[in-house]
């Protein structure tokens, strides 16, 4: 009921936080065949420019600050805080820059989270990064070696995710920051759609498990049928209290996303690639955001349920 009122624009929903996803790098040590992390352009990634990064974060903070009435999103959504979510590629490839950027973001006022494939998350690094985060996201598509290899979730040397090491790192992170929320992301695709991932998920005990359907934007390789996707969801219904499902249409124009060059971008089903704004460092946040907006109703439905549960 509430969602339909939001879609009709009759209710201005309240979010605990607006989430800005910055994909800081395209580089990754894995090579997933469905990977979405490919962007146009070959300029230097902004994360390597310390002052440019700081400047962009400050500008984002001013524009998306809940009291900035000049932001057109304000007319449709009400939010209280801003979370900067750093993703990739694999953000832990640049661990120093990642830690520094998280510190800068927190000093400015953001809360922060990171999404990683988990392969570089040592116990020591987990202890360093955990105090800076409200949420740590780990992508986990399979607990089966053969499946991970077929998807491309292995390093050039053929190294796979070590579940024991990941479990250990997550435990260490939780110990040092008991408020840290753990989120797992699984992309359902043609290779893992028949798997029962319940034991692997339970082992890591996340507060939230996001189940995403393979999105055919960059490639339609490993596309999954409606029935196979629904069967995967049904097979894991016992995890329904933490599972959060995203189908293809939910994922279009419903995130605030920034690419490694500092441009807002959006995905659009049926189009061969992303749509981009000019770089934020060149034209400023307001002008760049006006070029690539988001769909407020989809954005809200994405965050309404987690907010109600008090989760990010
Ligand atoms: S781990 Fe993520 S960024 Fe890396 S190849 Fe796979 S989907 Fe792409």
Boltz pocket constraint, residues with backbone or C-beta under 6 A from the ligand:
constraints:
  - pocket:
      binder: B
      contacts: [[A, 26], [A, 27], [A, 28], [A, 29], [A, 30], [A, 31], [A, 32], [A, 34], [A, 35], [A, 36], [A, 37], [A, 88], [A, 89], [A, 90], [A, 117], [A, 139], [A, 152]]
      max_distance: 6.0
